Amino acid sequence: MEISAAQLRAARGLLGWSQTELALAAKIGRATIADFESGKRGPYARTLDVLRSTLEGAGVEFTNGGEPGVKLRRAAQEHGATP
């Protein structure tokens, strides 16, 4: 599943994570996240997979199709997510 830069920003926002916190959790460079979110360049497919799985592991659900978006699973909301 593809995720957009807007979905990535929204997912971080739901978790209250900075770019640096996501980078540390995903073990990738912060500049990679910043460049993707600003539209400077798209990351490799495997990097997107790592970002997506890191955020999903923290409780984010990505939705695609006609209305792409993000939401938190109920368990993540109740327990709070930390990087």
C-alpha positions as CSV (number, residue, x, y, z in Angstrom):
1,M,0.0,0.0,0.0
2,E,1.3,3.4,-0.9
3,I,1.2,6.2,1.6
4,S,1.4,9.9,0.7
5,A,3.4,12.7,2.3
6,A,0.2,14.1,3.8
7,Q,-0.7,10.7,5.3
8,L,2.8,10.5,6.8
9,R,2.5,14.0,8.4
10,A,-1.0,13.2,9.7
11,A,0.2,9.9,11.2
12,R,3.0,11.6,13.0
13,G,0.5,14.2,14.2
14,L,-1.8,11.6,15.6
15,L,1.0,10.1,17.5
16,G,2.5,13.4,18.5
17,W,5.8,12.4,17.0
18,S,8.4,14.8,15.4
19,Q,10.3,13.8,12.3
20,T,13.2,13.0,14.5
21,E,11.2,10.7,16.7
22,L,9.9,8.8,13.7
23,A,13.4,8.6,12.2
24,L,14.7,7.1,15.4
25,A,11.8,4.6,15.7
26,A,12.2,3.6,12.0
27,K,16.0,3.7,12.0
28,I,16.2,6.0,9.0
29,G,17.5,9.5,8.4
30,R,15.4,12.5,9.5
31,A,16.3,14.2,6.2
32,T,14.6,11.3,4.3
33,I,11.3,12.1,6.1
34,A,11.7,15.8,5.7
35,D,12.4,15.5,2.0
36,F,9.4,13.2,1.4
37,E,7.0,15.4,3.4
38,S,8.2,18.6,1.7
39,G,8.0,17.0,-1.8
40,K,11.7,17.3,-2.5
41,R,12.0,13.6,-3.3
42,G,10.2,10.4,-2.8
43,P,11.8,7.6,-0.7
44,Y,12.6,4.2,-1.9
45,A,9.7,1.7,-1.7
46,R,11.5,-0.3,1.1
47,T,11.9,3.0,3.1
48,L,8.2,3.7,2.7
49,D,7.5,0.1,3.9
50,V,9.6,0.7,7.0
51,L,7.9,4.0,7.8
52,R,4.5,2.5,7.3
53,S,5.2,-0.6,9.5
54,T,6.8,1.6,12.2
55,L,3.7,3.8,12.3
56,E,1.3,0.9,12.1
57,G,3.2,-0.8,15.0
58,A,2.5,2.4,17.0
59,G,-1.2,2.2,16.3
60,V,-1.8,4.1,13.1
61,E,-4.1,2.7,10.4
62,F,-3.7,3.9,6.9
63,T,-6.7,4.1,4.6
64,N,-6.6,4.4,0.8
65,G,-9.0,4.2,-2.0
66,G,-11.3,7.1,-2.8
67,E,-10.5,8.9,0.5
68,P,-7.0,8.3,1.7
69,G,-6.4,9.1,5.4
70,V,-5.1,7.9,8.7
71,K,-6.6,7.0,12.1
72,L,-5.5,5.5,15.4
73,R,-6.6,2.1,16.5
74,R,-8.6,2.2,19.7
75,A,-5.9,0.3,21.7
76,A,-3.3,2.9,20.7
77,Q,-5.6,5.7,21.8
78,E,-6.2,4.2,25.2
79,H,-2.5,3.3,26.0
80,G,-0.8,6.3,24.3
81,A,1.9,5.7,21.7
82,T,5.6,6.4,22.3
83,P,8.4,6.1,19.8
